[in-house]
């Protein structure tokens, strides 16, 4: 695996979206490439910060009902 492919897979890896083969290939690359390993760690840290600081807002019941109603009309 080259660095370009590793970079493409990093976000999916952090989200747990890689196949077992892709996970193994990326892990092998990260073991042997300090630059990508550092970039991967930075990406993981960024994702942790975002998850900790995100503010979740509950949608008003009327909005949810409207979306459900419109979805049913479109289907």
C-alpha positions in Angstrom: 0.0 0.0 0.0 1.3 3.5 -0.8 0.7 6.6 1.3 -2.0 8.0 -1.0 -4.1 4.9 -0.6 -3.5 4.9 3.2 -4.6 8.5 3.4 -7.8 7.6 1.6 -8.6 4.8 4.0 -7.8 6.6 7.2 -11.2 8.2 7.8 -13.0 5.0 7.1 -10.7 3.2 9.4 -11.4 5.6 12.2 -15.1 5.0 11.7 -14.7 1.2 11.6 -15.8 1.0 8.0 -12.9 -1.0 6.5 -13.0 -4.6 5.5 -10.7 -7.0 7.5 -8.2 -7.0 4.6 -8.2 -3.2 4.3 -7.7 -2.9 8.1 -4.7 -5.3 7.9 -3.2 -3.6 4.9 -3.5 -0.2 6.6 -2.1 -1.4 9.9 0.9 -2.9 8.1 1.5 0.4 6.2 1.1 2.4 9.5 3.7 0.2 11.2 6.2 1.0 8.5 5.4 4.6 7.6 6.0 7.1 10.4 4.5 10.0 8.4 1.2 8.2 7.8 1.2 6.9 11.4 1.4 10.5 12.6 -1.3 11.6 10.3 -3.6 8.8 11.3 -3.1 9.6 15.0 -3.8 13.3 14.3 -7.0 12.3 12.5 -8.1 10.1 15.4 -7.4 12.9 17.9 -9.4 15.3 15.8 -12.4 12.9 15.6 -12.3 12.5 19.4 -12.3 16.3 19.9 -15.2 16.7 17.5 -17.2 13.9 19.2 -16.6 15.4 22.7 -17.6 18.9 21.6 -20.5 18.3 19.3 -23.8 19.7 20.6 -26.8 17.5 19.7 -30.1 19.2 19.4 -33.4 17.4 19.4 -35.5 18.3 16.5 -38.9 19.7 17.3 -41.7 17.1 17.2 -43.5 19.1 14.5 -40.5 19.0 12.2 -40.1 15.2 12.6 -43.8 14.7 11.9 -43.6 16.9 8.8 -40.5 15.0 7.5 -42.2 11.6 8.1 -45.4 12.8 6.4 -43.5 14.2 3.4 -41.5 11.0 3.1 -44.6 8.9 3.0 -46.1 11.1 0.3 -43.0 10.8 -1.8 -42.8 7.0 -1.4 
